[in-house]
Amino acid sequence: MKLLSSIRRQRSLLNCAPISARQLADRPMRSAISRADGSAEFVDQQNFDRAVARVVRLIAIPAESAEWFSEKDLVPISKRTWKKTLRNPAVLAISIAVAVIAGVFVFNFVSHLNDFPGSATARKLLGVAASTRPVVLDPVNAEAGTLSDLFFMKHGLEHYDVPAEFSDFATIGCRVFEDDESRRIAQIWVSEKRMQFFLFPAERDSKSGAVMGFPGWRYVHQEGWTGAVTEHSGVCFMAAVRGRDSDLEPYLKPADK
Amino acid sequence: MLGDSRKAQDVFHATLREAAVRAARGELPAEQFWLFRDARWRCLEATKSDLQPESVEMDERDVAPEAESQIQRLDPMQLAIWISAAPDPQRSALALFYLDEFDYREILDIADLKLSELSRFLAKGRRQLQAWLDSKFPQPSKV
C-alpha cells in the first residue's frame, strides 16, 4: 500500500516536473526526475511543456501593462545616503577601528616629529628626574657652571659642561651614575625652580662612530616633565623641569640672541 | 487566464492599485504570493459574468513525440484563448505552470491546490491540448 502511494506521488511529481532547470529546487522532485529521466514518455512530456512555454512567452502583453515591466524601476531604489551608510554597524565598527589606528599612528608620528639623536635617552632621564629625591645626590654648594671641573677631575668626564644659560644657578647636589647601557650620566640639582640638569654622551653613528649632533635646543616631554636638550662636543646637556616648554623658554632665549 | 487583453489589463491595474493602497497603509500581507493570489481571484471574478464554456468532455490524446512541431505552428493568442477557456482551477494550473516562473510548490500555494490535483489538471491539460493540436494540425498517418 505504501509502495503504491509512493509510486502515485512520484507520478504526480513527474506530471508537475519543471519546464526549466531553474525551478528545480525540490529534493523529492529531483529524485522523481532522476528516476524517470530517459523514459520516452517523460521526454515527450518535457518537450511538449517546453514548446508550450515558448509559445506562452510570445503571448503579447498589452502595451499599457508592458510599460510597467520596462527597465525603469517601479519603485525607485532608495539611494544609500551617507547617514544611512554611517549608521551601518559594520561600517561604524570599521570606522572606529580605522580612527583608533589612525589616532595611534598620528600620535606616534607627532611624538616622533621632534625626535633628535639622543631624544630617547633624554626621555628616560626625565623619568629619572621625576623619581629622584635630593638625598640620593651628593650635596654641593657651588654654581652649576663650576661642576665641569669636578666631573673631569673626579670622574674623568670630558666636556661635561653646563651651558652658559644655566651656569650661574646655585647647585643643591649632584651625582654621576651609569644608565642601563653603562653610559655615565651626570645629574645636577639646582635651586632655581627645582630644576635638574643632566649631562650624557651624545648618540654616535653605529658605523662611523661619529657624534650625531644637532643645532640649538630641542624639547622632550615625559610624564609632566619637560626637558630642553642641546649638544656640544659630543655631550648632551638637558635642563629638566616639571612643567611645560614655557617654563624653560625664558632661560633659553638669551642664548638664541 | 482571461484570453482578453483588455480585461487582463484592467485586472492588472486593479491588482497593482490595491497593492499600492495597501502599501501606503502599511497593510501589505506577510505571505509571499498574496499579490499573485489576488490577481488570480480578480481574473476569476472578471470571467464570472462572461459566457461560460460548456462543460463538454473534450477529446484527450496521449502526448505525441510530434507535438513539438505542432505547437510551434500555434498562434500564441490561440493558445492563450485555449487556456482561458479551460474551467478553473485547471485554467489557473495551466496558466501558472506554463508561465514557467513558479515551481510546483508555489503553484500549489497560489492556486490553493493539492499536488494530486495539480498533477491531474496538468496531465489532463496536456492530453486535451494534444487532441486539439491533432484536430488543428493533423499528422500524416503513419504506415
Interface residues (C-beta under 8 A of the other chain):
Chain A: R8 R9 R11 S12 L13 N15 C16 P18 I19 S20 Q23 L24 A25 D26 M29 A40 E41 D44 Q45 N47 F48 D49 R50 A51 V52 A53 R54 V55 V56 R57 L58 I59 A60 I61 P62 E64 S65 W68
Chain B: S5 R6 A8 Q9 F12 H13 L16 V63 A64 P65 A67 E68 I71 Q72 L74 P76 M77 L79 A80 F97 Y98 L99 D100 F102 D103 Y104 R105 I107 L115 S116 L118 S119 R120 L122 A123 R126 L129 Q130
